[in-house]
């Protein structure tokens, strides 16, 4: 049973597991995102147990967890509400490859919670759901090209794995950003269908839209750019996107894989009061089980409904995953749950700001309570778009993250991603986190 915080005193067990894993897993990992380290050690941590907001690794080191399975464990680890809901399904059948009643109830609940959700379709991951939304937009408009924003991440699959992390040399001129494939193996033809635009720049947006008049099926964005250090939308920018897409007959897609349900019961579109044509969900939706969805206006989703535009998946909304999502969303639709997440996160953000200020360490703490990031920018200036991050001190973030690990706090190893706060963080967890932050900034300021 996980109890009081214990500062890590060694990670040799993780090192041994990594050495073993490299003999059977490509690179020793199952996802490129797991190629992280514990600071000076060139291997990831291996976790064995989680309860509430805390996790424990193979060496018995314990952490308050703000990775939270990249935001998926929104209720915490092994919450009773989830385990109790899933036990009957484990005994009655987890998957049939047929329609089931839980998926209907789940779609109805999403309709009630999400402003744009006239109709819903399910998938298994955010990457799959993004593909579904893009296909729905293309099927509706008859056009091929998609406009996305530099630094925004929409999954690892070819369709939009473009210009999410280009280097300064790769990115090209600011006013004419290049469409840069995320990885070798992505065909040129796919990249050619993606138009890249700077974020939070109205003039650049209008220029790009004008240059591709009549060619764009959709504009897609992360409303809060979780994979760009939680860069926030400038005041009025989401409204501008909505107005321009409406005026030009372009489908507006919000990628709410990270923001969905955790930032508010209705996600970012409810938080900001801007309703897209389609929205994509995953992570918090399943509370830790693999399920995703895309939802939107009836007019756009209708071609899927009639079968004119194809979308499938054997595992889509299995009884097990749909039941997990139902239990999770029933909790998250309670305003006090998301209010607790937000208030907890804002207290952590303020603790970081105060600790940094008191020690003369410039940094920006940006985002919202449910998801935020610490960015060591020159002068502590908040970022407004991807290229601002090219000047961030990534070595200082890595040092900060490692100091936190030593103090029993687990945060994302990647400085362009974000912290996720779960509903399970208690007053004791918050107190331990605050002490760890203070001590970590002590170490940073001593360097």
C-alpha positions, 0 to 999 in steps of 0.5 A: 500500500502506498503511504507517505512520500519517500525520497528516491534513493536509487533506480538500479531496478529500472536500469536492469529492467531497461537493459532486459527490455532492449533485448525484446522491445524495439529501443526497449520501449513501446512508445517513443514518448517513453524514451525518457531518463531520470536525469543523468541516468539513460533509462526510463523509470518502471512503475509497478503501483499506483493509488490515488495521486501517487505511484511507485517504481520497481525500486520502491521510490514513491512520487506524487504523479503529475504525468498522470498517464499523460492526463488519462488518469484524471481521477487518479490511479485505481479509483474505486469508482472505476474498479467497481464499475469494471468488475462486472464487465470483466465477468460478463464479457469485455468485448464482442465486436458488436454494438453494445448498450454502454456505447449508446449511454456514453454517446448520450452523455457526451451529447449532454456535456459537449456543446458541438456533439450532435453525433458521436463516433468512437475510436481507441486512441487520440491519433485514430480519432483525429484521423476520423475527424479529418476524414469526416471533414474531407468527406463533408467538404470534398476537399483534401487540404488541412491547415494546422498550426506550427507546434500543435500535435495531433497524433503520431499517424501520417495524416497530421504528423507534420511540423509539431517539433521542427528545428529552427533550420527546418521550420523555414521563414516565419511568414512561410513555414515549411510543412516538416514531417515528424519522422522519416516514413511519412510520404511527401504526398501526405505532407503536401496536403498540410498547410502550416501556420503560426499560432496566435497570429490573425494576419498570418492566419488570414494570409494562409486561408486566402492563399488556399481559398477553396482547397481547405477541408478543415482547420485544426488546433489544440485550443490550449497547446498541450504539446507546446508548453500549454501555450494559451490562445490569445484573447479573441483568437479562437473566436477569429478561427470560428468566424473565418471558418464559418465565413469560408465554409471550412470545418473547424476541428478542436483537438481536445485530446488533452483539454477534453473534460478535464478543463471543464465538464464540456472541455475547452469549447465550454471553457472558452465559449467557442464551439467548433464543428468537430472535436476530438477526445481521448485521454481523460475520456477513459480514465485510464482505459483506451478509448477515444471519440470524435463528435460534431455537428450533425451536418458534418457527421451525417456522411458517416451516419449514412456510411458514405464516408467510412470509419471502422474499428474492431475495438471501438467502444468495447463494453469494457472501455465504454463502461470506464468512460461512463464512470469517468465522465459521470464524475467529471460532469460534477462541477465540484470535481473539475473545480477541485482539479483546477483549484489544486493546479492553480495552487501548484502554479502559484507555488512555482511562480513564488519559488522562482521569483524568490530565488531569482530564477526567470520562468513562465508558468502557463496554462490552466489549473488542470494542465500547465507547464513551467518554461524557462524562457529568457526573462520568464516571458510566456510563450505565444507560439511554437518558435518562442520555445526555441529560445527556452532553456531546456537544460534547466527544465531537465534539471528542474524535473530531475530535482523534483524526482529526487524530492518525490514528484513525477512530472513530464520529462519533456519540457514542451509538454505539460503537467496534468493534475488529477482529481485524486490530489489531496491536501497532503499530496499538495503539501508534499508537492509544495515542499518539493518545488521549494527544494528543487528551486533551491537546487536550481538557484545554487547552480 
